[in-house]
């Protein structure tokens, strides 16, 4: 799996929603975690709900532009 970062999704994660204090590394940890819950959403998107290596619980929504490629769109912390 390859995580696709670009100026737009990094800006959304780090600047537009910087108050969430979520790093690209934490997003990648949730996406790579085999215990993360995965759910298909409309328009080819997927939602991952899982934990980082530090135990932080995140929800990450991604696009799937190609096989084995994930492009993060947004992420937020969850208590569940």
BELVENVEN-V584657 format. One record per helix or strand. SS is the DSSP state (alpha for helix, beta for strand). FROM is the first residue (numbers start at 0). LEN is the number of residues. Records with the same first field share a line. If there is no record, write none. Layout:
# BELVENVEN-V584657
SS = FROM-LEN ; FROM-LEN
This chain:
# BELVENVEN-V584657
beta = 1-2 ; 36-4 ; 44-7 ; 56-10 ; 68-9
alpha = 6-10 ; 17-3 ; 23-9 ; 41-3
